[in-house]
């Protein structure tokens, strides 16, 4: 199929045709009215721009050279993540005033240094402040304790009844451990804490074995089996005889926890 071309047979070559046909201004097939004149918002001079590109606000010279772009303010309260700034707080340990950002305030207590934090933790998590606190000891063990303690050491030969360490190996006298704790007697209505001090309820242990016994790692049955006094349990109905020592109990001791 043959196509008609208006330039056909009018030019000897493509170069001559391009030289004769103009594509500028209104002759351009994409012509859309030409440039528009506007006034530069910085320097006030007039300039021309093509409205087909974008709205003319600044002349080419100002666009290239003028410091016309103002950076946004992003400090302090103008920052998009501003949350109130620093707050003044008192150190929970020493009372010194410290500044903290809100994102750096965790928990109920604030400290000025690691030293203050460690000291506060040491004090706050001791005794009743410790999450594993179960009542602790009952203070002074009361009458009869020193006598029964000495009798237990003599009975056990000043050795740990669980592992066999001697007084010399331990470096001091073994500990004397209550199989049924003093706090159990102290918390029972029909007993007093002094009722815990009888030979069948105490056993000599080294430091390591004493710790294991306190945490239940050594069964109470095992501790009881190492006690052989040949005597009845002592501490009658809540009392200690100063002259004769503990007397037989009329009922079983309270159950251990």
Secondary structure, 3 states (H helix, E strand, C coil): CCCCCCCCCCCCCHHHHHHHCCCCHHHCCCCCCCCEEEECCCCCCEEEECCCCCCCCCCHHHHHHCCCCCCCCCCHHHCCCCCCCEEEEECCCCCCEEEEEHHHCCCCCCCCCHHHHHHHHHHHCCHHHCCCCCCCCCCCCCCCHHHHHHHHHHHCCCECCCCCCEHHHHCCCCEEEECCCHHHHHHCCCCCHHHHCCHHHEEEECHHHHHHHHCCCCCHHHHHHCCCCCCCCECHHHCEECCCEECECCCCCCCCC
